[in-house]
Amino acid sequence: MENKKIIDKLRDDKHYYGKFGKQYLSNSDIKVLRDTPEAFHLPVKSNENLEKGRLFHQLILEPDKAKDFLIADVSRRDATYKKFLEDNKVDFALKTSEADEIKELVDWFMNENNNKVKFMKDYLLDFDAKYEEPMIGEIMGHQFKGKCDCISKGMVIDLKTSGDVAKFTRNAPYYYYDTQSFIYQTLSGMPMVFFVIGKTKKPIGTKPGTMTYDVGIFNPTPETIARAKEKVEQALYHYDKYFAKDAEESIEDIIFKGEF
């Protein structure tokens, strides 16, 4: 299949996350392969943070999709909530109150008088910006895929929400945002930047009654990319050893080795 046809097919989340897309490795695979390789191919359950992030993305970048976002109109996670999940065949859904928190954040972000995020919006809402753009390519002899939140003005932009923006640089390697940067920059040939929005509303001391949210703009350094490359190599070592077509060892026998 030609690359263009593959990319077009991967635009559909059903194919990107389904059987067709699984022929490609992704950054989420790298995290699993390196840290918990025995969990490779296990389904990943959603949670509050993932769903809040997904709703935020859709409200900003794909508002048409956000209209159909699944929200449980319940006050607590009880039998009614469990039945809602069963009826909709999902393992997690945001409550109305949780979705409202994200909608309030988006209203603040999109306010035309909000100069704090003007730079971000100039990129995210640029006329020529592309959203949810898939990529494929070879890295270290393996086929990879990625899906960019936004490509704008020659940059790959990843839009994230965070419980603590000030600690983003410390936490980024733990969440494998460093390997995401390496993979996405390699596949796209463009630099990557993270636009990070805090989820906690904060008062401004010098302006009583005024609330704000933390924001951050973070670029991976060459040193970060070099360390990320090593992490990808380690993950692919596990893949080749236990999961490749010619793998000779069983994941049941894995033993972690190293020096410290």
GROMACS elastic network, one bead per residue, 0.5 to 0.9 nm:
[ bonds ]
;  ai    aj funct       b0    kb
    1     4     6  0.83561   500
    1     5     6  0.65025   500
    1     6     6  0.65042   500
    2     5     6  0.53937   500
    2     6     6  0.63214   500
    2     7     6  0.87534   500
    3     7     6  0.60772   500
    3     8     6  0.85317   500
    3   136     6  0.79211   500
    4     7     6  0.51041   500
    4     8     6  0.61270   500
    4     9     6  0.85917   500
    5     8     6  0.50675   500
    5     9     6  0.61643   500
    5    10     6  0.86156   500
    6     9     6  0.51228   500
    6    10     6  0.61673   500
    6    11     6  0.87936   500
    6   136     6  0.84054   500
    7    10     6  0.50482   500
    7    11     6  0.64048   500
    7   133     6  0.83185   500
    7   134     6  0.58883   500
    7   135     6  0.66146   500
    7   136     6  0.74449   500
    8    11     6  0.53424   500
    8    12     6  0.76771   500
    8   134     6  0.80917   500
    9    12     6  0.59628   500
    9    13     6  0.88404   500
    9    15     6  0.65159   500
    9    16     6  0.76050   500
    9    20     6  0.87243   500
   10    13     6  0.67011   500
   10    14     6  0.81081   500
   10    15     6  0.55812   500
   10    17     6  0.84310   500
   10    20     6  0.82013   500
   10    21     6  0.69287   500
   10   133     6  0.88302   500
   10   134     6  0.62910   500
   10   135     6  0.85239   500
   10   147     6  0.86399   500
   11    14     6  0.86443   500
   11    15     6  0.76804   500
   11    16     6  0.68253   500
   11   132     6  0.72912   500
   11   133     6  0.69345   500
   11   134     6  0.61999   500
   11   147     6  0.83797   500
   12    15     6  0.55287   500
   12    16     6  0.61471   500
   12    17     6  0.86789   500
   13    17     6  0.57728   500
   13    18     6  0.76207   500
   14    17     6  0.57983   500
   14    18     6  0.55253   500
   14    19     6  0.86616   500
   14    20     6  0.87896   500
   14    21     6  0.87277   500
   15    19     6  0.66641   500
   15    20     6  0.54401   500
   15    21     6  0.56672   500
   15    22     6  0.86883   500
   16    19     6  0.80078   500
   16    20     6  0.67360   500
   16    22     6  0.75799   500
   16   134     6  0.85427   500
   16   145     6  0.86952   500
   16   147     6  0.87526   500
   17    20     6  0.76757   500
   17    21     6  0.55331   500
   17    22     6  0.67730   500
   18    21     6  0.55228   500
   18    22     6  0.63104   500
   19    22     6  0.52095   500
   19    23     6  0.72604   500
   20    23     6  0.61396   500
   20    24     6  0.83250   500
   21    24     6  0.58081   500
   21    25     6  0.83495   500
   21   145     6  0.78703   500
   22    25     6  0.68375   500
   22    26     6  0.86735   500
   22    41     6  0.89252   500
   23   143     6  0.78383   500
   23   144     6  0.85512   500
   24   136     6  0.79829   500
   24   137     6  0.89966   500
   24   142     6  0.80013   500
   24   143     6  0.52757   500
   24   145     6  0.56563   500
   25    28     6  0.82166   500
   25    29     6  0.61018   500
   25    30     6  0.76853   500
   25   142     6  0.75763   500
   25   143     6  0.62419   500
   25   145     6  0.60775   500
   25   146     6  0.86503   500
   26    29     6  0.51804   500
   26    30     6  0.65757   500
   26   143     6  0.88422   500
   26   144     6  0.56599   500
   26   145     6  0.54236   500
   26   146     6  0.62182   500
   26   180     6  0.85990   500
   26   183     6  0.83020   500
   27    31     6  0.66246   500
   27    32     6  0.89201   500
   27   144     6  0.84453   500
   27   145     6  0.82716   500
   27   146     6  0.75573   500
   27   176     6  0.76824   500
   27   177     6  0.86316   500
   27   179     6  0.67181   500
   27   180     6  0.55833   500
   27   183     6  0.71666   500
   27   184     6  0.88920   500
   27   232     6  0.87469   500
   28    31     6  0.53431   500
   28    32     6  0.65809   500
   28    33     6  0.87164   500
   28   176     6  0.81446   500
   28   180     6  0.84587   500
   29    32     6  0.51658   500
   29    33     6  0.59060   500
   29    34     6  0.84369   500
   29    37     6  0.89623   500
   29    40     6  0.70919   500
   29    41     6  0.83703   500
   29   235     6  0.84134   500
   30    33     6  0.51036   500
   30    34     6  0.60093   500
   30    35     6  0.84083   500
   30   176     6  0.83571   500
   30   179     6  0.78956   500
   30   231     6  0.80625   500
   30   232     6  0.62852   500
   30   234     6  0.88090   500
   30   235     6  0.55501   500
   30   236     6  0.75270   500
   31    34     6  0.54286   500
   31    35     6  0.60026   500
   31    36     6  0.77262   500
   31    37     6  0.86124   500
   31   175     6  0.81179   500
   31   176     6  0.65331   500
   31   179     6  0.85471   500
   31   231     6  0.87746   500
   31   232     6  0.85979   500
   31   235     6  0.74914   500
   32    35     6  0.53357   500
   32    37     6  0.54320   500
   32    38     6  0.81383   500
   32    39     6  0.65888   500
   32    40     6  0.60400   500
   32    41     6  0.89908   500
   32   235     6  0.80232   500
   33    36     6  0.58639   500
   33    38     6  0.77451   500
   33    39     6  0.78378   500
   33    40     6  0.62951   500
   33   234     6  0.83737   500
   33   236     6  0.73275   500
   33   237     6  0.87682   500
   33   238     6  0.62783   500
   33   239     6  0.66127   500
   34    37     6  0.61272   500
   34   231     6  0.73395   500
   34   232     6  0.78690   500
   34   234     6  0.62976   500
   34   236     6  0.79403   500
   34   237     6  0.86547   500
   34   238     6  0.70041   500
   34   239     6  0.88412   500
   35   235     6  0.81168   500
   36    39     6  0.56863   500
   36    40     6  0.74228   500
   37    40     6  0.53133   500
   37   235     6  0.83103   500
   37   238     6  0.70915   500
   37   239     6  0.80357   500
   37   242     6  0.87149   500
   37   251     6  0.75325   500
   37   254     6  0.86318   500
   38    41     6  0.86382   500
   38    42     6  0.86882   500
   38   251     6  0.60691   500
   38   252     6  0.74010   500
   38   254     6  0.82845   500
   39    42     6  0.54032   500
   39    43     6  0.86717   500
   40    43     6  0.86831   500
   40   243     6  0.88617   500
   41    44     6  0.87356   500
   45    91     6  0.66511   500
   45    92     6  0.77323   500
   46    49     6  0.83142   500
   46    50     6  0.61725   500
   46    51     6  0.69103   500
   46    90     6  0.87748   500
   46    91     6  0.67426   500
   46    92     6  0.58810   500
   46    93     6  0.82843   500
   47    50     6  0.54325   500
   47    51     6  0.61848   500
   47    52     6  0.85748   500
   47    91     6  0.84200   500
   47    92     6  0.60827   500
   47    93     6  0.77473   500
   47    94     6  0.85327   500
   48    51     6  0.52588   500
   48    52     6  0.60093   500
   48    53     6  0.84920   500
   48    92     6  0.76666   500
   48    93     6  0.75396   500
   48    94     6  0.65212   500
   48    98     6  0.84256   500
   49    52     6  0.51661   500
   49    53     6  0.60946   500
   49    54     6  0.85502   500
   49   161     6  0.86274   500
   49   162     6  0.88574   500
   50    53     6  0.51626   500
   50    54     6  0.61329   500
   50    55     6  0.86824   500
   51    55     6  0.61018   500
   51    56     6  0.85027   500
   51    92     6  0.82269   500
   51    93     6  0.71831   500
   51    94     6  0.67310   500
   51    99     6  0.89568   500
   52    55     6  0.51791   500
   52    56     6  0.61405   500
   52    57     6  0.86219   500
   52    94     6  0.74457   500
   52    98     6  0.77036   500
   52    99     6  0.70239   500
   52   101     6  0.88752   500
   52   102     6  0.66545   500
   52   161     6  0.82042   500
   53    56     6  0.50939   500
   53    57     6  0.61912   500
   53    58     6  0.86833   500
   53   102     6  0.84971   500
   53   159     6  0.87836   500
   53   160     6  0.67389   500
   53   161     6  0.60264   500
   53   162     6  0.87861   500
   54    57     6  0.51253   500
   54    58     6  0.62524   500
   54    59     6  0.86703   500
   55    58     6  0.51522   500
   55    59     6  0.60876   500
   55    60     6  0.85855   500
   55    66     6  0.67005   500
   55    69     6  0.71961   500
   55    99     6  0.76708   500
   55   102     6  0.73135   500
   55   103     6  0.84802   500
   56    59     6  0.52690   500
   56    60     6  0.62465   500
   56    61     6  0.84236   500
   56    66     6  0.88132   500
   56   102     6  0.62251   500
   56   103     6  0.75792   500
   56   105     6  0.83184   500
   56   106     6  0.68943   500
   56   159     6  0.88831   500
   56   160     6  0.84661   500
   56   161     6  0.78344   500
   57    60     6  0.53564   500
   57    61     6  0.57218   500
   57    62     6  0.70736   500
   57    63     6  0.86719   500
   57    66     6  0.87504   500
   57   149     6  0.79308   500
   57   159     6  0.70798   500
   57   160     6  0.80108   500
   58    61     6  0.52308   500
   58    63     6  0.54351   500
   58    64     6  0.78443   500
   58    65     6  0.62763   500
   58    66     6  0.52373   500
   58    67     6  0.89605   500
   58    69     6  0.86284   500
   59    62     6  0.58976   500
   59    64     6  0.81275   500
   59    65     6  0.79896   500
   59    66     6  0.56296   500
   59    67     6  0.85724   500
   59   102     6  0.89701   500
   59   103     6  0.78284   500
   59   106     6  0.70843   500
   60    63     6  0.63562   500
   60   106     6  0.70465   500
   60   109     6  0.87833   500
   60   110     6  0.80434   500
   60   124     6  0.85385   500
   60   125     6  0.88560   500
   61    64     6  0.89820   500
   61   124     6  0.76802   500
   61   125     6  0.80542   500
   61   131     6  0.67114   500
   61   132     6  0.85071   500
   61   149     6  0.79974   500
   61   150     6  0.81363   500
   62    65     6  0.55997   500
   62    66     6  0.66290   500
   62   131     6  0.78543   500
   62   132     6  0.88094   500
   63    67     6  0.67087   500
   64    67     6  0.56830   500
   64    68     6  0.78452   500
   65    68     6  0.57777   500
   65    69     6  0.68569   500
   66    70     6  0.87252   500
   67    70     6  0.88147   500
   68    71     6  0.89221   500
   70    88     6  0.86922   500
   70    93     6  0.66466   500
   70    94     6  0.76028   500
   71    74     6  0.88696   500
   71    93     6  0.58527   500
   71    94     6  0.52966   500
   71    95     6  0.58559   500
   71    96     6  0.61302   500
   71    99     6  0.72283   500
   72    75     6  0.87344   500
   72    81     6  0.68969   500
   72    84     6  0.68712   500
   72    85     6  0.83464   500
   72    93     6  0.60706   500
   72    94     6  0.59805   500
   72    96     6  0.60965   500
   73    81     6  0.83797   500
   73    94     6  0.86151   500
   73    95     6  0.58987   500
   73    96     6  0.52518   500
   73    97     6  0.84573   500
   74    77     6  0.73135   500
   74    78     6  0.86584   500
   74    80     6  0.74020   500
   74    81     6  0.65173   500
   74    95     6  0.59109   500
   74    96     6  0.66864   500
   74    97     6  0.85138   500
   75    78     6  0.87949   500
   75    81     6  0.87741   500
   75    95     6  0.68842   500
   75    96     6  0.75860   500
   75    97     6  0.75662   500
   76    80     6  0.85497   500
   76    81     6  0.72676   500
   76    95     6  0.75808   500
   77    80     6  0.73604   500
   77    81     6  0.51590   500
   77    82     6  0.71204   500
   77    95     6  0.82416   500
   78    81     6  0.52411   500
   78    82     6  0.62504   500
   78    83     6  0.87402   500
   79    83     6  0.61586   500
   79    84     6  0.85779   500
   80    83     6  0.51954   500
   80    84     6  0.62791   500
   80    85     6  0.88473   500
   81    85     6  0.63992   500
   81    86     6  0.87513   500
   81    93     6  0.86340   500
   81    95     6  0.87116   500
   82    85     6  0.51797   500
   82    86     6  0.63212   500
   82    87     6  0.86705   500
   82    91     6  0.88697   500
   83    87     6  0.59969   500
   83    88     6  0.85132   500
   84    87     6  0.51497   500
   84    88     6  0.61762   500
   84    89     6  0.83593   500
   84    90     6  0.86123   500
   84    93     6  0.86998   500
   85    88     6  0.52221   500
   85    89     6  0.57161   500
   85    90     6  0.51901   500
   85    91     6  0.60495   500
   85    92     6  0.66285   500
   85    93     6  0.72166   500
   86    90     6  0.66596   500
   86    91     6  0.79142   500
   87    90     6  0.81588   500
   88    91     6  0.89091   500
   90    93     6  0.73929   500
   94    97     6  0.80058   500
   94    98     6  0.58799   500
   94    99     6  0.60827   500
   95    98     6  0.52474   500
   95    99     6  0.62940   500
   95   100     6  0.86048   500
   96    99     6  0.51058   500
   96   100     6  0.60419   500
   96   101     6  0.87414   500
   97   100     6  0.50400   500
   97   101     6  0.64845   500
   98   101     6  0.52400   500
   98   102     6  0.68712   500
   98   103     6  0.89291   500
   99   102     6  0.52743   500
   99   103     6  0.62795   500
   99   104     6  0.87061   500
  100   104     6  0.60653   500
  100   105     6  0.85300   500
  101   104     6  0.52142   500
  101   105     6  0.63540   500
  101   106     6  0.87811   500
  101   199     6  0.81981   500
  102   106     6  0.61576   500
  102   107     6  0.85971   500
  102   199     6  0.76723   500
  103   107     6  0.61314   500
  103   108     6  0.86272   500
  104   107     6  0.50860   500
  104   108     6  0.63346   500
  104   109     6  0.86605   500
  105   108     6  0.51552   500
  105   109     6  0.61910   500
  105   110     6  0.86746   500
  105   197     6  0.88311   500
  105   198     6  0.87923   500
  105   199     6  0.72129   500
  105   200     6  0.87455   500
  105   201     6  0.80753   500
  105   213     6  0.79132   500
  106   110     6  0.59736   500
  106   111     6  0.83961   500
  107   110     6  0.52451   500
  107   111     6  0.60048   500
  108   111     6  0.53284   500
  108   112     6  0.89371   500
  108   114     6  0.72815   500
  108   212     6  0.79748   500
  108   213     6  0.84065   500
  109   112     6  0.83871   500
  109   114     6  0.68947   500
  109   116     6  0.86658   500
  109   117     6  0.67546   500
  109   118     6  0.89833   500
  109   121     6  0.86417   500
  109   197     6  0.88582   500
  109   213     6  0.88136   500
  110   113     6  0.85464   500
  110   114     6  0.73969   500
  110   117     6  0.84859   500
  110   121     6  0.80945   500
  111   114     6  0.53955   500
  111   115     6  0.88023   500
  112   115     6  0.77286   500
  112   118     6  0.83703   500
  113   116     6  0.88911   500
  113   118     6  0.88082   500
  114   117     6  0.62765   500
  114   118     6  0.67690   500
  115   119     6  0.80194   500
  116   119     6  0.77095   500
  116   120     6  0.87033   500
  116   215     6  0.80574   500
  117   120     6  0.52540   500
  117   121     6  0.62805   500
  117   122     6  0.86644   500
  117   215     6  0.76345   500
  118   121     6  0.51465   500
  118   122     6  0.60870   500
  118   123     6  0.88480   500
  119   122     6  0.51634   500
  119   123     6  0.67841   500
  119   124     6  0.88505   500
  120   123     6  0.54281   500
  120   124     6  0.60813   500
  120   125     6  0.83588   500
  120   195     6  0.71449   500
  120   217     6  0.85597   500
  121   125     6  0.53977   500
  121   126     6  0.75794   500
  122   125     6  0.57611   500
  122   126     6  0.57542   500
  123   126     6  0.52610   500
  123   127     6  0.89889   500
  123   129     6  0.73559   500
  123   150     6  0.86961   500
  123   151     6  0.85922   500
  123   152     6  0.58205   500
  123   153     6  0.70181   500
  123   157     6  0.85843   500
  124   127     6  0.89333   500
  124   129     6  0.66565   500
  124   130     6  0.87532   500
  124   131     6  0.87712   500
  124   150     6  0.67393   500
  124   151     6  0.81795   500
  124   152     6  0.68505   500
  124   157     6  0.80315   500
  125   128     6  0.83172   500
  125   129     6  0.66364   500
  125   152     6  0.86440   500
  126   129     6  0.52003   500
  126   130     6  0.88358   500
  126   152     6  0.69735   500
  126   153     6  0.82493   500
  127   130     6  0.87685   500
  128   151     6  0.87385   500
  128   152     6  0.69061   500
  128   153     6  0.80432   500
  129   150     6  0.66066   500
  129   151     6  0.56639   500
  129   153     6  0.74247   500
  130   133     6  0.63941   500
  130   148     6  0.85634   500
  130   149     6  0.81768   500
  130   150     6  0.54942   500
  130   151     6  0.51622   500
  130   152     6  0.66360   500
  131   147     6  0.88366   500
  131   148     6  0.68308   500
  131   149     6  0.54603   500
  131   151     6  0.65851   500
  131   152     6  0.88867   500
  132   147     6  0.56784   500
  132   148     6  0.51530   500
  132   150     6  0.61938   500
  132   151     6  0.84784   500
  133   146     6  0.82118   500
  133   147     6  0.52803   500
  133   148     6  0.50263   500
  133   149     6  0.68428   500
  133   150     6  0.69896   500
  133   151     6  0.74530   500
  134   145     6  0.71328   500
  134   146     6  0.56167   500
  134   148     6  0.62586   500
  135   144     6  0.81599   500
  135   145     6  0.54909   500
  135   146     6  0.51053   500
  135   147     6  0.60372   500
  135   148     6  0.77473   500
  135   184     6  0.82003   500
  135   187     6  0.64723   500
  135   188     6  0.70385   500
  136   143     6  0.71011   500
  136   144     6  0.55261   500
  136   146     6  0.64774   500
  136   147     6  0.88506   500
  136   187     6  0.64805   500
  136   188     6  0.86576   500
  137   142     6  0.82043   500
  137   143     6  0.56616   500
  137   144     6  0.54489   500
  137   145     6  0.66602   500
  137   186     6  0.83999   500
  137   187     6  0.57251   500
  137   188     6  0.88038   500
  138   141     6  0.58898   500
  138   142     6  0.53144   500
  138   144     6  0.59493   500
  138   145     6  0.88195   500
  138   186     6  0.88978   500
  138   187     6  0.77449   500
  139   142     6  0.53162   500
  139   143     6  0.64150   500
  139   144     6  0.66901   500
  139   183     6  0.78300   500
  139   186     6  0.76731   500
  139   187     6  0.80733   500
  140   143     6  0.84962   500
  140   233     6  0.78597   500
  140   236     6  0.84228   500
  142   236     6  0.83945   500
  144   183     6  0.80931   500
  144   187     6  0.81220   500
  145   183     6  0.86478   500
  145   184     6  0.86990   500
  145   187     6  0.80448   500
  146   180     6  0.87000   500
  146   183     6  0.78378   500
  146   184     6  0.66213   500
  146   187     6  0.78766   500
  147   150     6  0.87801   500
  147   184     6  0.84068   500
  148   151     6  0.66825   500
  148   156     6  0.65104   500
  148   157     6  0.69863   500
  148   158     6  0.67652   500
  148   184     6  0.78534   500
  149   156     6  0.76771   500
  149   157     6  0.62136   500
  149   158     6  0.53255   500
  149   159     6  0.65613   500
  150   155     6  0.82465   500
  150   156     6  0.60190   500
  150   157     6  0.50847   500
  150   158     6  0.65896   500
  150   159     6  0.80026   500
  151   154     6  0.68235   500
  151   155     6  0.56348   500
  151   157     6  0.59887   500
  151   158     6  0.88591   500
  152   155     6  0.54427   500
  152   156     6  0.66869   500
  152   157     6  0.73270   500
  153   156     6  0.86305   500
  154   190     6  0.63353   500
  154   191     6  0.76182   500
  155   190     6  0.55824   500
  155   191     6  0.53624   500
  155   192     6  0.57737   500
  155   193     6  0.71699   500
  156   184     6  0.77149   500
  156   185     6  0.77699   500
  156   188     6  0.78534   500
  156   190     6  0.64600   500
  156   191     6  0.62207   500
  156   193     6  0.63412   500
  156   194     6  0.85415   500
  157   191     6  0.87383   500
  157   192     6  0.59033   500
  157   193     6  0.51199   500
  157   194     6  0.58059   500
  157   195     6  0.69138   500
  158   192     6  0.76082   500
  158   193     6  0.64028   500
  158   195     6  0.61430   500
  158   196     6  0.82782   500
  159   193     6  0.87838   500
  159   194     6  0.60295   500
  159   196     6  0.60346   500
  159   197     6  0.79290   500
  160   194     6  0.71050   500
  160   195     6  0.62045   500
  160   197     6  0.62891   500
  160   198     6  0.86278   500
  161   164     6  0.89174   500
  161   165     6  0.82901   500
  161   195     6  0.84718   500
  161   196     6  0.55221   500
  161   198     6  0.56227   500
  161   199     6  0.62152   500
  162   165     6  0.57091   500
  162   168     6  0.77100   500
  162   196     6  0.66118   500
  162   197     6  0.60573   500
  162   199     6  0.58844   500
  162   200     6  0.85504   500
  163   167     6  0.89507   500
  163   197     6  0.86424   500
  163   198     6  0.57344   500
  163   199     6  0.55793   500
  163   200     6  0.67056   500
  164   167     6  0.56518   500
  164   168     6  0.67998   500
  164   197     6  0.89583   500
  164   198     6  0.62694   500
  164   199     6  0.79680   500
  164   200     6  0.82310   500
  164   214     6  0.81835   500
  165   168     6  0.51573   500
  165   169     6  0.84569   500
  165   196     6  0.67555   500
  165   197     6  0.69631   500
  165   198     6  0.57198   500
  165   199     6  0.88915   500
  165   214     6  0.63980   500
  165   215     6  0.66300   500
  165   216     6  0.64051   500
  166   169     6  0.76251   500
  166   170     6  0.86250   500
  166   214     6  0.82247   500
  166   215     6  0.88117   500
  166   216     6  0.78843   500
  167   170     6  0.53175   500
  167   171     6  0.61220   500
  167   172     6  0.84385   500
  168   171     6  0.51250   500
  168   172     6  0.56643   500
  168   196     6  0.82952   500
  168   216     6  0.84534   500
  168   218     6  0.83436   500
  169   172     6  0.52982   500
  169   173     6  0.78052   500
  169   218     6  0.76649   500
  170   173     6  0.71193   500
  170   174     6  0.80495   500
  171   174     6  0.53165   500
  171   175     6  0.65486   500
  171   176     6  0.87668   500
  171   177     6  0.87539   500
  172   175     6  0.53079   500
  172   176     6  0.61368   500
  172   177     6  0.51361   500
  172   178     6  0.64260   500
  173   177     6  0.57893   500
  173   178     6  0.54040   500
  173   179     6  0.77689   500
  173   224     6  0.87079   500
  173   228     6  0.82509   500
  174   177     6  0.77046   500
  174   178     6  0.86372   500
  175   178     6  0.80802   500
  176   179     6  0.53453   500
  176   180     6  0.62940   500
  176   181     6  0.86698   500
  176   228     6  0.82690   500
  177   181     6  0.61374   500
  177   182     6  0.87277   500
  177   220     6  0.89411   500
  177   228     6  0.88858   500
  178   181     6  0.51005   500
  178   182     6  0.64544   500
  178   183     6  0.87880   500
  178   220     6  0.69951   500
  178   224     6  0.63954   500
  178   225     6  0.65052   500
  178   227     6  0.80746   500
  178   228     6  0.54907   500
  178   229     6  0.87809   500
  179   183     6  0.60728   500
  179   184     6  0.83997   500
  179   224     6  0.86869   500
  179   225     6  0.72586   500
  179   227     6  0.84073   500
  179   229     6  0.68175   500
  179   231     6  0.71454   500
  179   232     6  0.67314   500
  180   183     6  0.51896   500
  180   184     6  0.59152   500
  180   185     6  0.82864   500
  180   228     6  0.82820   500
  181   184     6  0.52723   500
  181   185     6  0.58391   500
  181   186     6  0.82690   500
  181   191     6  0.83019   500
  181   192     6  0.61651   500
  181   193     6  0.81724   500
  181   219     6  0.89390   500
  181   220     6  0.69531   500
  181   224     6  0.88563   500
  181   225     6  0.70116   500
  181   228     6  0.80519   500
  182   185     6  0.53680   500
  182   186     6  0.60286   500
  182   187     6  0.86153   500
  182   192     6  0.87188   500
  182   220     6  0.87728   500
  182   224     6  0.85782   500
  182   225     6  0.54481   500
  182   226     6  0.81472   500
  182   228     6  0.62842   500
  182   229     6  0.65168   500
  182   232     6  0.87132   500
  183   186     6  0.51458   500
  183   187     6  0.61258   500
  183   188     6  0.85233   500
  183   228     6  0.88452   500
  183   229     6  0.84132   500
  183   232     6  0.86507   500
  184   187     6  0.51229   500
  184   188     6  0.58734   500
  184   189     6  0.79316   500
  184   190     6  0.80215   500
  184   191     6  0.84028   500
  184   192     6  0.73104   500
  185   188     6  0.52642   500
  185   189     6  0.52940   500
  185   190     6  0.53344   500
  185   191     6  0.56542   500
  185   192     6  0.62144   500
  186   189     6  0.54749   500
  186   190     6  0.76962   500
  187   190     6  0.82587   500
  188   191     6  0.82088   500
  191   219     6  0.84062   500
  191   220     6  0.87554   500
  192   218     6  0.89664   500
  192   219     6  0.66270   500
  192   220     6  0.73308   500
  193   217     6  0.70077   500
  193   218     6  0.57988   500
  193   220     6  0.72060   500
  194   216     6  0.79202   500
  194   217     6  0.57268   500
  194   218     6  0.51170   500
  194   219     6  0.64607   500
  194   220     6  0.86328   500
  195   215     6  0.75222   500
  195   216     6  0.60232   500
  195   218     6  0.67597   500
  196   214     6  0.82775   500
  196   215     6  0.55874   500
  196   217     6  0.62739   500
  196   218     6  0.78498   500
  197   213     6  0.70862   500
  197   214     6  0.60164   500
  197   216     6  0.65537   500
  198   201     6  0.78277   500
  198   213     6  0.56210   500
  198   215     6  0.59853   500
  198   216     6  0.83655   500
  199   213     6  0.69775   500
  199   214     6  0.79272   500
  200   212     6  0.85881   500
  200   213     6  0.63157   500
  200   214     6  0.78149   500
  201   211     6  0.63367   500
  201   212     6  0.57691   500
  201   213     6  0.52251   500
  201   214     6  0.81540   500
  202   210     6  0.84537   500
  202   211     6  0.53170   500
  202   212     6  0.52141   500
  202   213     6  0.59257   500
  202   214     6  0.80527   500
  203   207     6  0.80296   500
  203   208     6  0.74422   500
  203   209     6  0.70205   500
  203   210     6  0.58847   500
  203   212     6  0.62761   500
  203   213     6  0.86725   500
  204   207     6  0.53695   500
  204   208     6  0.64948   500
  204   209     6  0.76283   500
  204   210     6  0.58354   500
  204   211     6  0.59489   500
  204   212     6  0.69393   500
  205   208     6  0.61457   500
  205   209     6  0.87792   500
  205   210     6  0.84159   500
  206   210     6  0.88192   500
  207   210     6  0.56067   500
  207   211     6  0.84834   500
  208   211     6  0.84596   500
  220   223     6  0.80713   500
  220   224     6  0.58904   500
  220   225     6  0.66985   500
  221   224     6  0.50616   500
  221   225     6  0.63588   500
  221   226     6  0.86964   500
  222   225     6  0.50686   500
  222   226     6  0.61962   500
  222   227     6  0.87409   500
  223   226     6  0.50778   500
  223   227     6  0.63180   500
  223   228     6  0.85435   500
  224   227     6  0.52151   500
  224   228     6  0.60553   500
  224   229     6  0.85998   500
  225   229     6  0.61047   500
  225   230     6  0.87749   500
  226   229     6  0.51480   500
  226   230     6  0.66495   500
  226   231     6  0.89797   500
  227   230     6  0.52077   500
  227   231     6  0.65269   500
  227   232     6  0.88888   500
  228   231     6  0.50062   500
  228   232     6  0.62897   500
  228   233     6  0.86302   500
  229   232     6  0.50984   500
  229   233     6  0.62304   500
  229   234     6  0.87267   500
  230   234     6  0.62631   500
  230   235     6  0.87030   500
  231   234     6  0.50849   500
  231   235     6  0.62713   500
  231   236     6  0.86566   500
  232   235     6  0.50670   500
  232   236     6  0.61278   500
  232   237     6  0.85417   500
  233   236     6  0.51271   500
  233   237     6  0.61556   500
  233   238     6  0.88747   500
  234   237     6  0.50733   500
  234   238     6  0.66863   500
  234   239     6  0.88591   500
  235   238     6  0.52995   500
  235   239     6  0.63804   500
  235   240     6  0.88396   500
  236   240     6  0.60226   500
  236   241     6  0.83357   500
  237   240     6  0.52948   500
  237   241     6  0.60691   500
  237   242     6  0.85838   500
  238   241     6  0.50896   500
  238   242     6  0.59688   500
  238   243     6  0.76314   500
  238   251     6  0.88462   500
  239   242     6  0.54800   500
  239   243     6  0.50307   500
  239   244     6  0.61027   500
  239   247     6  0.84038   500
  240   243     6  0.58314   500
  240   245     6  0.82463   500
  240   246     6  0.78917   500
  240   247     6  0.61164   500
  241   244     6  0.68127   500
  241   246     6  0.84158   500
  241   247     6  0.52206   500
  241   248     6  0.66698   500
  241   249     6  0.61851   500
  241   250     6  0.82136   500
  241   251     6  0.84600   500
  242   245     6  0.89160   500
  242   246     6  0.87973   500
  242   247     6  0.52747   500
  242   248     6  0.69065   500
  242   249     6  0.54337   500
  242   250     6  0.56355   500
  242   251     6  0.54583   500
  242   254     6  0.84556   500
  243   246     6  0.80155   500
  243   247     6  0.58183   500
  243   248     6  0.88190   500
  243   249     6  0.85132   500
  243   250     6  0.82320   500
  243   251     6  0.78965   500
  244   248     6  0.87331   500
  245   248     6  0.89051   500
  247   250     6  0.79729   500
  249   252     6  0.85170   500
  249   253     6  0.73757   500
  249   254     6  0.82823   500
  250   253     6  0.55962   500
  250   254     6  0.71882   500
  251   254     6  0.52861   500
